[in-house]
Amino acid sequence: MEAIDVKNAGVFRGPDAPSDDDLSTCVHCGLCLNYCPTYRATSLETESPRGRIYLMTQWQRGTLPFTDELARHIDLCLGCRTCEAVCPSGVPYGRIIEHGRAEVERLRGFDRKRTLSTLVMRAILPHPARLRAAGAFTRAAQAVGLTALAAQGRQLPRLRPPYRAPAGSLAPPIGARRHRVAFLTGCVMPILFPESHAAAVRLLQLAGCEVWFPPQQKCCGALFAHNGDLETARALRDENEAAFEPGDFDLLVVDSAGCSSHLKDFYPGLGPKTRDLFEFLAEVGLPAPKHEVKLRVTYQDPCHLAHAQRISQQPRDLLRAVPGVDFVEMPHADICCGSAGIYSTLEPKMSGRILAEKLDNLLSVEPEAVVTANPGCQMQLLAGVRSRGRRIPVWHLAELIARAY
């Protein structure tokens, strides 16, 4: 391996490098191997959680230099955290890989695709007005067929006008008020899946919630943290904690699994008050459904819901409670679909391999609809079923439940 010419690149030296305490929790038992999507795809030890931790540990000790090859193994991790859910030693792998990536990005220097992605994300995601402008431009491009010219464009859903908070930044409860909750609108979800937000807020209202939308809230920073840009993630955290601080609310409810996971892990102020939508609805309850939804439905576990937050039963219970639904469990529903934030853009080949296995499992149960609880999963699965020539809808679980009301 040819080492990258960076001064003092042999060991972790940056302020965001993984800690020795975190790295040393791994006992290299290997129980994580067959649950790791990249190891399942390659059978390579270096593409497993155990292997990556070993590489980072040796890099930290100075026995391995920082090289393009070492960085490549870190890059190929999806950060799905499936390994955490099965690890008997409690290895905080999500934190390790985020900090490992921060150190990779500090040392790597210019990389055309990754540097450009970071610059675009910084320029757009933290700025709601720019996001809406980008959405409007994309809708116009879709209307004349321009986005079909690019592979990433084909992955986008057909965009509608973005979701906007109600007048006065407050949605009243339907019936008696039982709770006052804050709601995270986030960055891309109001643009890509406004109908998911609309359904989620409707369910909260049905559950007796007054829903508050802090006007100054921004992107939560999850996409930045997952890709090693912890500096931007911390800046967004500070802005959001200040935006939510004046509000008098019981809990912060989030309908995107990646965002709710990030808030719980990364936000000292808001984290303890954060609940995923389905975690919250399972706790407080919904009124009896009004209509049947006669569909054969399967559910895809978002990684940051099932593995990072250990929430897997509540969405299934809520789904089964919808009259008329024929719920069928797909094989390996909790294995990553290959989306992983912007991973499908940065690593399309590996993402495609992982998606192919997911599609085989999904289509094997012959569903009439697929539901999940994360926008990245929605977009990935929708593109996947289209690539197989199938016109199966892929919805946020809130949309399907809302159909019963």
C-alpha positions in Angstrom: 0.0 0.0 0.0 1.3 3.5 -0.9 0.8 5.8 2.0 -0.8 9.2 1.4 1.7 12.0 1.8 0.3 13.7 4.9 2.5 14.8 7.7 2.0 12.7 10.9 -0.6 10.6 9.1 0.4 7.4 10.9 -1.9 7.9 14.0 -5.1 9.6 15.0 -4.3 13.2 15.9 -7.5 15.1 15.2 -9.9 16.4 17.8 -12.6 14.1 16.4 -10.6 10.9 16.2 -12.2 7.7 17.7 -11.3 7.3 21.4 -9.1 4.4 22.6 -11.9 3.6 25.1 -14.4 3.1 22.3 -12.0 1.1 20.1 -11.0 -1.2 23.0 -14.6 -2.4 23.7 -14.4 -4.7 20.7 -13.2 -8.2 21.7 -13.1 -9.4 18.0 -15.6 -12.2 18.7 -17.0 -12.0 15.1 -20.7 -12.3 16.1 -21.3 -9.2 14.0 -19.9 -10.6 10.7 -22.9 -12.2 9.1 -25.1 -9.2 10.0 -22.9 -6.7 8.3 -24.2 -5.9 4.7 -20.7 -5.2 3.3 -19.3 -8.4 4.8 -22.3 -10.4 3.5 -21.6 -9.0 0.0 -17.8 -9.5 0.0 -16.8 -12.1 2.6 -13.8 -9.8 3.4 -12.7 -9.3 7.0 -11.7 -5.8 6.1 -15.3 -5.0 5.2 -16.7 -6.1 8.6 -17.1 -4.1 11.8 -14.5 -6.2 13.5 -12.1 -5.6 10.6 -12.6 -1.9 10.4 -12.1 -1.5 14.2 -8.9 -3.5 13.9 -7.7 -1.3 11.1 -8.5 1.9 13.1 -6.9 0.5 16.2 -3.6 -0.3 14.4 -3.8 3.1 12.7 -4.2 4.8 16.1 -1.2 2.9 17.4 1.0 3.9 14.5 1.5 0.3 13.3 -0.5 1.0 10.1 -0.1 4.1 8.0 -3.0 6.1 6.6 -3.4 4.9 3.0 -6.0 5.1 0.2 -6.7 1.5 0.8 -7.4 2.0 4.6 -9.6 4.9 3.8 -11.5 2.8 1.3 -12.5 0.3 3.9 -13.9 3.1 6.1 -15.7 4.6 3.2 -17.5 1.3 2.3 -19.2 1.1 5.7 -22.8 2.0 5.5 -23.0 3.1 9.1 -26.2 1.0 9.5 -25.3 -0.1 13.0 -26.7 -3.6 12.6 -23.6 -4.8 14.3 -24.5 -2.8 17.5 -27.8 -4.6 17.9 -26.1 -8.0 18.0 -22.8 -7.1 19.8 -22.5 -8.7 23.2 -19.9 -6.2 24.3 -21.8 -3.0 23.6 -19.4 -1.6 21.1 -20.5 1.9 20.2 -19.8 1.3 16.5 -22.0 4.2 15.2 -19.9 6.7 17.2 -16.6 4.9 16.1 -17.4 5.0 12.4 -18.5 8.7 12.5 -15.3 9.7 14.3 -13.2 7.5 12.1 -14.7 9.2 9.0 -13.9 12.6 10.5 -10.3 11.6 10.8 -10.3 10.2 7.3 -11.7 13.4 5.9 -9.2 15.5 7.9 -6.2 13.6 6.4 -7.5 12.6 2.9 -7.3 16.0 1.3 -9.2 16.7 -1.9 -11.4 13.9 -3.3 -13.5 15.0 -6.2 -16.8 13.2 -5.4 -16.6 13.4 -1.6 -15.4 17.0 -1.4 -18.0 18.1 -3.9 -20.7 16.3 -2.0 -19.7 17.9 1.3 -19.6 21.4 -0.3 -23.1 20.9 -1.9 -24.5 19.6 1.4 -23.1 22.6 3.3 -24.4 25.0 0.7 -28.0 23.7 0.6 -29.1 21.4 3.5 -28.7 23.9 6.4 -30.7 26.6 4.5 -34.5 26.0 4.2 -35.0 28.7 1.5 -32.3 27.2 -0.7 -33.8 23.7 -0.2 -37.1 24.9 -1.4 -35.5 26.6 -4.4 -33.7 23.4 -5.2 -37.0 21.5 -4.9 -38.8 23.9 -7.2 -36.0 23.7 -9.8 -36.1 19.9 -9.6 -39.9 19.8 -10.0 -39.6 22.0 -13.1 -36.9 19.7 -14.5 -39.0 16.6 -13.8 -41.9 18.2 -15.7 -39.9 18.4 -18.9 -38.1 15.1 -18.4 -34.6 16.5 -17.7 -34.0 14.5 -14.5 -34.4 11.2 -16.4 -31.0 11.9 -18.0 -29.2 11.3 -14.8 -29.1 8.1 -12.7 -29.6 10.1 -9.5 -32.5 11.9 -11.0 -34.2 8.6 -11.7 -34.0 7.8 -8.0 -35.9 10.9 -7.0 -39.7 10.5 -6.4 -42.0 12.7 -8.4 -41.8 15.9 -6.4 -44.9 17.8 -5.2 -45.0 21.3 -3.6 -43.1 21.1 -0.3 -44.6 20.6 3.1 -45.0 23.8 5.1 -45.8 24.3 8.7 -49.4 25.5 9.4 -50.2 29.1 10.0 -48.9 30.2 13.4 -46.5 27.2 13.5 -49.2 25.3 15.4 -51.4 22.4 14.4 -54.3 21.9 16.8 -55.4 18.5 18.3 -58.4 16.7 16.9 -60.6 16.4 20.0 -59.3 17.0 23.5 -55.7 18.1 23.9 -53.7 15.4 25.6 -50.1 16.4 24.7 -48.1 19.3 23.3 -45.3 18.1 21.1 -42.7 19.7 18.9 -42.2 18.4 15.4 -38.9 18.2 13.4 -39.5 19.2 9.8 -35.9 18.5 8.9 -34.2 19.2 5.5 -35.0 16.9 2.6 -38.1 15.3 3.9 -40.4 18.3 3.3 -39.1 18.5 -0.2 -39.0 14.8 -1.2 -41.9 13.4 0.8 -44.3 16.1 1.9 -47.1 13.6 2.1 -45.2 11.7 4.8 -45.0 14.8 7.0 -48.7 15.6 6.4 -49.7 12.0 7.4 -47.4 12.1 10.5 -48.9 15.4 11.7 -52.4 14.1 11.1 -51.8 11.1 13.2 -50.3 13.2 16.0 -53.5 15.4 15.9 -55.7 12.3 16.0 -53.7 11.2 19.1 -54.7 14.4 20.8 -51.5 16.4 20.2 -51.1 20.0 19.7 -48.1 20.1 17.4 -45.6 23.0 17.4 -43.2 23.7 14.6 -40.2 25.9 15.8 -39.9 28.5 13.0 -36.1 28.7 13.2 -35.4 24.9 13.1 -33.0 23.5 10.5 -31.5 20.3 9.2 -30.6 18.2 12.3 -27.1 17.4 10.9 -27.4 13.6 10.7 -26.2 13.4 7.1 -23.1 15.5 8.0 -22.3 13.4 11.1 -22.7 10.1 9.2 -20.2 11.4 6.6 -17.5 12.6 9.0 -18.4 16.4 8.9 -18.8 16.7 12.7 -18.0 20.4 12.6 -21.1 21.2 10.6 -23.2 18.7 12.6 -22.2 20.5 15.8 -23.0 23.9 14.4 -26.5 22.7 13.3 -27.0 21.1 16.7 -26.3 24.4 18.5 -28.8 26.2 16.2 -31.5 23.7 16.7 -31.2 23.5 20.4 -31.5 27.3 20.5 -34.6 27.1 18.1 -36.4 24.6 20.3 -35.4 25.9 23.7 -38.1 28.6 24.0 -40.9 26.1 23.4 -43.1 24.6 26.1 -43.5 21.0 24.9 -43.7 17.6 26.3 -41.6 15.7 23.7 -40.0 16.3 20.3 -41.5 13.8 17.7 -39.5 12.9 14.6 -40.8 10.9 11.6 -37.4 10.2 10.0 -35.5 7.3 11.7 -32.1 8.7 10.8 -32.9 12.1 12.3 -34.5 10.7 15.5 -31.5 8.5 16.1 -29.1 11.4 15.6 -31.0 13.6 17.9 -31.0 11.0 20.7 -27.3 10.3 20.3 -25.9 13.8 19.5 -28.1 16.4 21.2 -27.5 16.7 24.9 -30.5 19.1 25.4 -33.1 17.7 23.0 -32.0 14.1 22.9 -33.7 13.0 26.1 -37.0 14.5 24.9 -36.9 13.0 21.4 -39.2 10.2 20.4 -39.6 8.5 17.0 -43.1 8.9 15.7 -44.0 5.2 16.0 -42.4 4.9 19.4 -44.6 7.8 20.5 -47.9 6.6 18.9 -47.4 3.1 20.3 -47.2 4.7 23.7 -50.0 7.2 23.6 -52.4 5.3 21.3 -54.6 6.3 18.4 -58.4 6.3 18.2 -60.1 3.3 16.5 -59.6 3.3 12.7 -62.5 4.3 10.5 -61.8 2.5 7.3 -60.3 -0.8 6.0 -57.1 -0.7 4.0 -57.2 -3.9 2.0 -53.6 -4.4 1.0 -50.9 -7.1 1.2 -48.1 -5.1 2.9 -44.5 -5.7 3.9 -42.3 -3.6 6.1 -38.7 -2.6 5.7 -36.9 -1.8 9.0 -34.9 1.5 8.7 -31.5 0.7 10.2 -31.4 3.7 12.5 -34.9 2.7 13.9 -34.4 -1.0 14.4 -30.7 -1.1 15.3 -29.7 2.3 16.6 -33.0 2.9 18.6 -34.1 -0.8 19.0 -37.6 0.1 17.7 -38.9 -2.7 15.6 -42.0 -4.1 17.3 -44.0 -0.9 17.6 -44.2 -0.1 13.8 -45.4 -3.7 13.2 -48.0 -3.5 15.9 -49.4 -0.3 14.5 -49.4 -1.8 11.0 -51.2 -4.9 12.1 -53.8 -2.7 13.9 -55.0 -1.2 10.5 -58.1 -3.1 9.5 -57.9 -5.0 6.3 -54.1 -5.0 6.1 -52.5 -8.4 5.3 -49.0 -8.0 6.8 -46.4 -10.3 5.4 -42.9 -10.3 6.9 -40.1 -10.2 4.2 -36.9 -12.2 4.9 -34.1 -10.2 6.5 -36.3 -7.1 6.9 -33.8 -5.5 9.2 -30.8 -5.8 6.9 -29.8 -2.5 5.3 -31.3 -1.6 1.9 -28.1 0.2 0.8 -29.4 3.7 1.0 -27.5 4.9 4.1 -27.9 8.7 3.6 -25.8 9.7 0.6 -24.1 6.3 0.4 -26.0 5.3 -2.6 -24.6 8.3 -4.4 -21.0 7.9 -3.2 -20.8 4.1 -3.5 -23.4 3.1 -6.1 -21.8 -0.3 -6.9 -21.8 -1.6 -3.3 -25.2 0.1 -2.7 -26.6 -1.7 -5.7 -25.3 -5.1 -4.6 -26.9 -4.7 -1.2 -30.2 -3.4 -2.8 -30.3 -6.4 -5.1 -30.5 -8.8 -2.1 -33.1 -6.6 -0.5 -35.3 -6.6 -3.6 -35.1 -10.4 -3.9 -36.3 -10.7 -0.3 -39.0 -8.0 -0.7 -40.4 -9.4 -4.0 -40.4 -12.9 -2.6 -43.5 -12.2 -0.5 -45.3 -10.5 -3.4 -46.5 -7.4 -1.6 -49.0 -4.9 -3.0 -47.3 -2.1 -1.0 -44.1 -1.6 0.9 -43.8 0.6 4.0 -40.8 2.0 5.9 -40.1 4.9 8.2 -37.1 6.8 6.7 -36.9 8.9 3.5 -33.6 7.4 2.3 -35.1 3.9 2.5 -38.2 5.1 0.7 -36.2 6.6 -2.2 -33.9 3.6 -2.4 -36.7 1.0 -2.4 -38.8 2.9 -4.8 -35.9 3.1 -7.3 -35.3 -0.6 -6.8 -38.8 -1.8 -7.5 -38.9 0.4 -10.6 -35.7 -1.1 -11.8 -37.3 -4.5 -11.6 -40.2 -3.3 -13.7 -42.6 -3.4 -10.8 -45.1 -0.6 -9.9 -45.3 -1.4 -6.2 -45.9 1.8 -4.1 -43.4 2.5 -1.3 -44.9 4.6 1.5 -43.9 6.0 4.8 -45.8 3.9 7.4 -47.6 7.0 8.6 -49.2 7.3 5.1 -50.7 3.8 5.3 -52.0 4.2 8.8 -53.5 7.6 8.0 -55.5 5.9 5.2 -57.5 4.2 7.9 -58.8 7.6 9.1 
